[in-house]
Amino acid sequence: MPLLRMIYLALAVWGAVHPMYWFATHMRETGTGLSGLIDAWYVNASTTGLTWDLTIAAIALTVWVLAETFVRRNWLALIAIPATFCIGVSCGLPLYLFLRAAPVR
């Protein structure tokens, strides 16, 4: 496997594990679960801005994944969409780049 693909895969794993650690820590400390985590995203203008920044990035990534999937017919790359919205852009983007960098058959 080329070095660049290994870097993308490592970033996808890191982008899945690292944020989830902090999300789980927050939910465990507050005892509020997912609804409390979502409420925390809008606690002030700074976190609200960051939430919208990541939401817009996730939507842009989704449009890109869909557009390229229909052209390249790489249906496996669609897995980056649920990864983006269930985990985050920090996982979805490098995962898509990893899948996109696969050798063409």
N, CA, C and O of each residue as an XYZ file, in Angstrom:
420
protein
N       0.853     -1.173      0.000
C       0.000      0.000      0.000
C       0.898      1.235      0.000
O       1.835      1.320      0.794
N       0.620      2.182     -0.878
C       1.431      3.404     -0.921
C       1.358      4.186      0.395
O       0.369      4.120      1.125
N       2.426      4.920      0.671
C       2.530      5.687      1.912
C       1.366      6.665      2.069
O       0.823      6.801      3.165
N       0.977      7.341      0.997
C      -0.101      8.321      1.082
C      -1.413      7.668      1.520
O      -2.139      8.227      2.342
N      -1.714      6.501      0.981
C      -2.940      5.794      1.398
C      -2.861      5.409      2.875
O      -3.859      5.505      3.589
N      -1.697      4.977      3.336
C      -1.550      4.619      4.747
C      -1.747      5.843      5.646
O      -2.325      5.741      6.728
N      -1.267      6.987      5.194
C      -1.466      8.228      5.960
C      -2.952      8.567      6.029
O      -3.456      8.911      7.099
N      -3.666      8.475      4.894
C      -5.108      8.746      4.896
C      -5.842      7.799      5.842
O      -6.721      8.224      6.592
N      -5.482      6.519      5.807
C      -6.133      5.542      6.674
C      -5.844      5.842      8.144
O      -6.743      5.764      8.981
N      -4.606      6.180      8.459
C      -4.254      6.517      9.844
C      -5.021      7.753     10.310
O      -5.481      7.802     11.451
N      -5.162      8.750      9.435
C      -5.922      9.955      9.794
C      -7.403      9.639      9.986
O      -8.046     10.207     10.868
N      -7.949      8.740      9.171
C      -9.359      8.352      9.321
C      -9.591      7.664     10.669
O     -10.573      7.941     11.357
N      -8.685      6.775     11.029
C      -8.812      6.086     12.319
C      -8.659      7.084     13.463
O      -9.448      7.076     14.408
N      -7.650      7.936     13.376
C      -7.450      8.958     14.407
C      -8.669      9.881     14.472
O      -9.123     10.239     15.558
N      -9.195     10.263     13.309
C     -10.360     11.136     13.254
C     -11.625     10.491     13.782
O     -12.585     11.187     14.113
N     -11.640      9.184     13.864
C     -12.779      8.483     14.462
C     -12.602      8.310     15.962
O     -13.532      8.543     16.734
N     -11.411      7.903     16.374
C     -11.164      7.558     17.777
C     -11.011      8.788     18.670
O     -11.639      8.866     19.726
N     -10.201      9.725     18.265
C      -9.884     10.873     19.125
C     -11.122     11.716     19.475
O     -11.357     11.968     20.656
N     -11.913     12.156     18.502
C     -13.107     12.923     18.872
C     -14.102     12.105     19.702
O     -14.730     12.636     20.618
N     -14.245     10.822     19.383
C     -15.192      9.991     20.142
C     -14.778      9.866     21.599
O     -15.630      9.791     22.485
N     -13.485      9.845     21.849
C     -13.003      9.812     23.229
C     -13.523     11.033     23.990
O     -14.025     10.908     25.107
N     -13.398     12.209     23.379
C     -13.826     13.436     24.049
C     -15.342     13.519     24.155
O     -15.865     14.009     25.155
N     -16.053     13.047     23.135
C     -17.525     13.037     23.210
C     -17.985     12.116     24.336
O     -18.858     12.482     25.123
N     -17.400     10.924     24.415
C     -17.776      9.974     25.464
C     -17.417     10.518     26.844
O     -18.179     10.348     27.796
N     -16.264     11.169     26.956
C     -15.861     11.772     28.228
C     -16.868     12.824     28.662
O     -17.262     12.862     29.828
N     -17.288     13.674     27.740
C     -18.273     14.717     28.059
C     -19.597     14.099     28.502
O     -20.179     14.518     29.503
N     -20.064     13.112     27.761
C     -21.352     12.493     28.106
C     -21.274     11.768     29.452
O     -22.232     11.788     30.225
N     -20.139     11.130     29.732
C     -19.971     10.435     31.011
C     -19.919     11.436     32.173
O     -20.515     11.206     33.225
N     -19.195     12.558     31.968
C     -19.052     13.538     33.045
C     -20.346     14.276     33.341
O     -20.653     14.558     34.499
N     -21.101     14.589     32.303
C     -22.340     15.350     32.509
C     -23.543     14.454     32.751
O     -24.532     14.884     33.345
N     -23.461     13.210     32.293
C     -24.583     12.290     32.461
C     -25.797     12.651     31.620
O     -26.907     12.191     31.889
N     -25.583     13.474     30.601
C     -26.722     13.943     29.800
C     -26.895     13.188     28.495
O     -27.903     13.368     27.811
N     -25.939     12.352     28.137
C     -26.049     11.583     26.905
C     -25.882     12.432     25.660
O     -25.309     13.522     25.696
N     -26.395     11.907     24.562
C     -26.242     12.562     23.272
C     -26.964     13.911     23.226
O     -26.454     14.855     22.623
N     -28.126     14.018     23.844
C     -28.855     15.296     23.817
C     -28.062     16.392     24.536
O     -28.077     17.545     24.105
N     -27.379     16.048     25.616
C     -26.543     17.023     26.311
C     -25.338     17.430     25.491
O     -24.911     18.584     25.526
N     -24.788     16.468     24.745
C     -23.664     16.775     23.867
C     -24.097     17.750     22.776
O     -23.394     18.720     22.491
N     -25.238     17.497     22.174
C     -25.745     18.387     21.128
C     -26.059     19.767     21.701
O     -25.777     20.776     21.055
N     -26.634     19.829     22.898
C     -26.880     21.123     23.541
C     -25.578     21.897     23.751
O     -25.549     23.120     23.615
N     -24.502     21.179     24.083
C     -23.207     21.836     24.320
C     -22.641     22.459     23.049
O     -21.841     23.392     23.117
N     -23.054     21.946     21.885
C     -22.575     22.512     20.624
C     -23.088     23.927     20.405
O     -22.540     24.668     19.590
N     -24.132     24.303     21.124
C     -24.755     25.618     20.940
C     -24.716     26.460     22.211
O     -25.542     27.355     22.388
N     -23.759     26.178     23.096
C     -23.704     26.847     24.388
C     -23.281     28.317     24.273
O     -23.666     29.133     25.110
N     -22.492     28.663     23.245
C     -22.103     30.061     23.046
C     -21.841     30.304     21.560
O     -21.906     29.379     20.751
N     -21.547     31.541     21.216
C     -21.352     31.896     19.808
C     -20.166     31.159     19.192
O     -20.204     30.804     18.014
N     -19.132     30.931     19.962
C     -17.942     30.253     19.440
C     -18.251     28.799     19.057
O     -17.914     28.362     17.957
N     -18.878     28.067     19.949
C     -19.201     26.670     19.642
C     -20.274     26.572     18.565
O     -20.249     25.644     17.755
N     -21.200     27.496     18.542
C     -22.215     27.506     17.482
C     -21.560     27.733     16.124
O     -21.899     27.065     15.147
N     -20.612     28.685     16.064
C     -19.892     28.940     14.814
C     -19.105     27.724     14.363
O     -19.100     27.393     13.177
N     -18.442     27.058     15.290
C     -17.684     25.858     14.955
C     -18.617     24.736     14.484
O     -18.293     24.011     13.544
N     -19.756     24.599     15.128
C     -20.731     23.590     14.720
C     -21.190     23.833     13.293
O     -21.249     22.900     12.492
N     -21.516     25.082     12.968
C     -21.947     25.394     11.601
C     -20.807     25.240     10.606
O     -21.032     24.808      9.476
N     -19.602     25.581     11.002
C     -18.441     25.410     10.136
C     -18.290     23.937      9.745
O     -18.108     23.620      8.569
N     -18.364     23.053     10.720
C     -18.225     21.625     10.451
C     -19.425     21.064      9.692
O     -19.271     20.158      8.872
N     -20.619     21.596      9.957
C     -21.811     21.151      9.232
C     -21.705     21.497      7.757
O     -22.017     20.671      6.899
N     -21.270     22.709      7.459
C     -21.115     23.131      6.065
C     -20.022     22.310      5.389
O     -20.173     21.917      4.232
N     -18.928     22.048      6.093
C     -17.860     21.211      5.540
C     -18.366     19.798      5.268
O     -18.009     19.197      4.254
N     -19.190     19.265      6.161
C     -19.747     17.923      5.974
C     -20.675     17.874      4.759
O     -20.666     16.899      4.008
N     -21.463     18.911      4.571
C     -22.353     18.972      3.405
C     -21.538     19.078      2.121
O     -21.849     18.407      1.137
N     -20.501     19.912      2.119
C     -19.641     20.044      0.939
C     -18.954     18.719      0.622
O     -18.863     18.333     -0.543
N     -18.473     18.026      1.638
C     -17.843     16.729      1.429
C     -18.843     15.732      0.850
O     -18.501     14.955     -0.041
N     -20.064     15.751      1.347
C     -21.106     14.858      0.846
C     -21.398     15.105     -0.626
O     -21.516     14.161     -1.408
N     -21.513     16.375     -1.003
C     -21.747     16.714     -2.417
C     -20.590     16.213     -3.272
O     -20.810     15.648     -4.344
N     -19.370     16.413     -2.810
C     -18.190     15.957     -3.553
C     -18.173     14.433     -3.690
O     -17.926     13.904     -4.774
N     -18.437     13.733     -2.585
C     -18.448     12.269     -2.617
C     -19.509     11.774     -3.604
O     -19.235     10.886     -4.412
N     -20.701     12.334     -3.546
C     -21.771     11.911     -4.459
C     -21.404     12.189     -5.909
O     -21.577     11.328     -6.771
N     -20.897     13.389     -6.182
C     -20.555     13.755     -7.557
C     -19.472     12.835     -8.111
O     -19.582     12.357     -9.240
N     -18.436     12.587     -7.332
C     -17.361     11.727     -7.824
C     -17.757     10.262     -7.880
O     -17.271      9.522     -8.736
N     -18.630      9.834     -6.984
C     -19.064      8.441     -6.993
C     -19.823      8.121     -8.275
O     -19.635      7.054     -8.860
N     -20.672      9.030     -8.707
C     -21.431      8.772     -9.926
C     -20.534      8.795    -11.164
O     -20.823      8.105    -12.141
N     -19.468      9.564    -11.140
C     -18.542      9.608    -12.273
C     -17.607      8.400    -12.251
O     -17.414      7.740    -13.272
N     -17.032      8.116    -11.087
C     -16.015      7.058    -10.982
C     -16.611      5.678    -10.754
O     -15.920      4.673    -10.925
N     -17.878      5.610    -10.374
C     -18.559      4.338    -10.078
C     -17.866      3.572     -8.946
O     -17.816      2.342     -8.952
N     -17.341      4.312     -7.991
C     -16.690      3.718     -6.829
C     -17.697      3.731     -5.683
O     -17.653      4.599     -4.810
N     -18.593      2.768     -5.699
C     -19.722      2.771     -4.756
C     -19.278      2.608     -3.312
O     -19.954      3.084     -2.400
N     -18.165      1.950     -3.092
C     -17.663      1.783     -1.727
C     -17.360      3.130     -1.076
O     -17.439      3.260      0.145
N     -17.017      4.125     -1.877
C     -16.686      5.452     -1.342
C     -17.879      6.109     -0.646
O     -17.702      7.041      0.138
N     -19.090      5.629     -0.928
C     -20.276      6.201     -0.270
C     -20.264      5.990      1.239
O     -20.982      6.679      1.964
N     -19.466      5.055      1.716
C     -19.368      4.823      3.165
C     -18.819      6.049      3.892
O     -18.988      6.181      5.104
N     -18.165      6.938      3.160
C     -17.634      8.161      3.772
C     -18.754      9.099      4.226
O     -18.546      9.916      5.123
N     -19.935      8.991      3.622
C     -21.036      9.887      4.004
C     -21.553      9.574      5.408
O     -21.597     10.480      6.240
N     -21.948      8.329      5.710
C     -22.355      8.076      7.102
C     -21.205      8.259      8.092
O     -21.433      8.658      9.234
N     -19.979      7.973      7.670
C     -18.833      8.205      8.568
C     -18.726      9.684      8.909
O     -18.405     10.041     10.042
N     -18.996     10.545      7.930
C     -18.915     11.989      8.155
C     -19.990     12.463      9.118
O     -19.704     13.241     10.028
N     -21.224     12.004      8.932
C     -22.311     12.513      9.769
C     -22.458     11.784     11.097
O     -22.999     12.350     12.046
N     -21.990     10.543     11.188
C     -22.071      9.810     12.458
C     -20.832      9.992     13.325
O     -20.915      9.928     14.552
N     -19.694     10.217     12.696
C     -18.442     10.384     13.445
C     -17.945     11.814     13.323
O     -17.745     12.491     14.332
N     -17.746     12.278     12.093
C     -17.298     13.650     11.886
C     -16.480     13.794     10.619
O     -16.060     12.806     10.017
N     -16.259     15.035     10.226
C     -15.466     15.343      9.050
C     -14.036     14.843      9.243
O     -13.373     14.476      8.273
N     -13.562     14.827     10.477
C     -12.197     14.381     10.760
C     -11.996     12.904     10.427
O     -10.859     12.461     10.261
N     -13.061     12.150     10.328
C     -12.996     10.755      9.903
C     -13.427     10.615      8.447
O     -12.768      9.925      7.669
N     -14.523     11.262      8.075
C     -15.100     11.103      6.741
C     -14.197     11.553      5.616
O     -14.102     10.871      4.595
N     -13.524     12.697      5.776
C     -12.661     13.207      4.707
C     -11.445     12.306      4.469
O     -11.218     11.903      3.328
N     -10.658     11.976      5.491
C      -9.527     11.089      5.200
C      -9.963      9.692      4.756
O      -9.258      9.042      3.985
N     -11.123      9.223      5.239
C     -11.629      7.932      4.779
C     -11.943      7.991      3.290
O     -11.598      7.074      2.543
N     -12.592      9.059      2.859
C     -12.884      9.197      1.431
C     -11.604      9.299      0.608
O     -11.501      8.686     -0.455
N     -10.634     10.066      1.087
C      -9.365     10.184      0.362
C      -8.651      8.836      0.282
O      -8.040      8.515     -0.737
N      -8.728      8.052      1.349
C      -8.153      6.704      1.336
C      -8.828      5.853      0.271
O      -8.147      5.185     -0.507
N     -10.144      5.867      0.226
C     -10.881      5.053     -0.739
C     -10.668      5.565     -2.172
O     -10.582      4.777     -3.114
N     -10.588      6.857     -2.319
C     -10.399      7.460     -3.645
C      -9.008      7.179     -4.192
O      -8.829      7.086     -5.407
N      -8.028      7.043     -3.320
C      -6.645      6.828     -3.750
C      -6.353      5.373     -4.101
O      -5.220      5.032     -4.442
N      -7.360      4.521     -4.022
C      -7.158      3.102     -4.367
C      -6.838      2.976     -5.851
O      -7.323      3.769     -6.659
N      -6.038      2.000     -6.211
C      -5.721      1.789     -7.630
C      -6.989      1.538     -8.440
O      -7.897      0.843     -7.982
N      -7.049      2.102     -9.640
C      -8.205      1.925    -10.530
C      -8.098      0.574    -11.201
O      -7.032      0.183    -11.677
N      -9.218     -0.140    -11.233
C      -9.221     -1.472    -11.854
C      -9.694     -1.401    -13.273
O      -9.763     -2.425    -13.953
